[in-house]
Amino acid sequence: EDMRDGRETWGVIGQEVYGAGMAPTFAALAYLSPVPGVTIYSGYPLADVSQDGDNIRAVWTGVPGYRTPVVVWGVTGVTVDGDMVPTEVCGNALCFDAEGGETYLMEVA
């Protein structure tokens, strides 16, 4: 793989193929600010985010039945299918576990 003659650094070609680029990509996808004052951190990337009146509607990627930790700043409550999602106060944010493939509605503060 990528044997150079000494003029260039080894290992620069093909690193995206071997996965070296995935960690920065997932780190960049972990944080999202869909509207001013609201920031979402999630282990799963978001498939879709939209503003719905005074709420943020978010759909997580991932596998149904499996969950990822989520931290959201700038919201006061979270529901899924009309039911309140159990949350914890984490500093000035709300923390909860989001199930892959579910649609969550978050009330903007």
C-alpha positions in Angstrom: 0.0 0.0 0.0 1.2 3.4 -0.9 5.0 2.8 -1.1 6.7 6.1 -1.8 10.2 7.0 -3.0 10.9 9.2 0.0 9.7 12.5 -1.5 6.2 12.2 0.0 4.8 10.9 3.3 3.7 7.3 3.3 0.0 6.5 4.0 -1.6 9.5 2.4 -3.3 7.6 -0.4 -6.1 5.3 0.6 -6.7 6.3 4.2 -10.3 7.2 3.4 -10.8 3.7 2.1 -9.4 2.2 5.3 -11.6 4.2 7.6 -9.2 6.9 8.9 -11.6 9.6 7.7 -14.7 8.1 9.5 -13.8 9.3 13.0 -13.7 13.0 12.0 -16.8 12.6 9.9 -18.8 11.1 12.8 -17.5 13.7 15.2 -18.8 16.5 12.8 -22.2 14.8 12.5 -22.5 14.4 16.2 -23.4 18.1 16.8 -26.2 19.9 15.0 -27.8 23.4 15.5 -31.1 23.2 13.6 -32.3 26.6 14.8 -30.6 29.4 16.8 -30.4 28.5 20.5 -30.9 24.8 20.0 -27.9 22.3 19.8 -28.3 18.6 19.5 -25.5 16.1 20.3 -26.1 12.4 19.4 -24.2 9.2 18.9 -26.4 8.4 15.8 -26.5 10.9 13.0 -29.8 12.6 12.4 -31.7 11.5 9.3 -34.0 14.5 9.2 -34.5 17.7 11.3 -37.1 20.3 10.7 -38.9 23.1 12.6 -42.5 22.4 13.4 -43.9 25.6 14.9 -42.3 26.0 18.3 -40.9 22.5 18.1 -38.0 20.7 16.5 -38.9 17.4 14.7 -35.9 15.1 14.6 -35.6 11.6 13.1 -32.6 9.5 14.1 -30.8 7.0 12.0 -29.8 3.7 13.5 -31.6 0.4 14.1 -35.0 0.2 15.7 -34.7 -1.3 19.2 -31.3 0.1 19.8 -30.7 3.5 21.5 -28.1 6.2 21.6 -27.5 8.9 24.2 -28.7 12.4 23.2 -28.0 15.8 24.8 -30.1 18.8 23.6 -29.6 22.4 24.7 -32.4 24.9 24.3 -35.4 22.6 24.7 -37.8 22.1 27.6 -39.4 18.7 26.7 -39.3 15.7 24.4 -42.1 13.5 23.1 -42.3 10.5 20.8 -45.7 9.5 19.4 -47.3 12.0 21.8 -45.8 10.4 24.9 -43.3 12.3 27.1 -39.8 10.9 26.9 -38.0 10.4 30.2 -35.2 13.0 30.3 -32.6 14.1 32.8 -31.3 17.6 33.4 -27.7 17.6 32.4 -26.4 21.1 33.3 -28.4 23.4 31.1 -29.4 20.6 28.7 -31.8 17.7 28.6 -30.4 14.2 28.2 -32.3 11.1 27.0 -31.8 7.9 25.0 -33.1 8.0 21.4 -34.2 4.9 19.6 -32.9 4.4 16.0 -35.5 5.2 13.4 -37.9 7.1 15.7 -39.3 10.6 15.3 -38.9 12.9 18.3 -40.6 16.3 18.9 -38.6 18.7 21.1 -40.2 21.8 22.5 -38.0 24.8 22.0 -37.4 26.9 25.2 
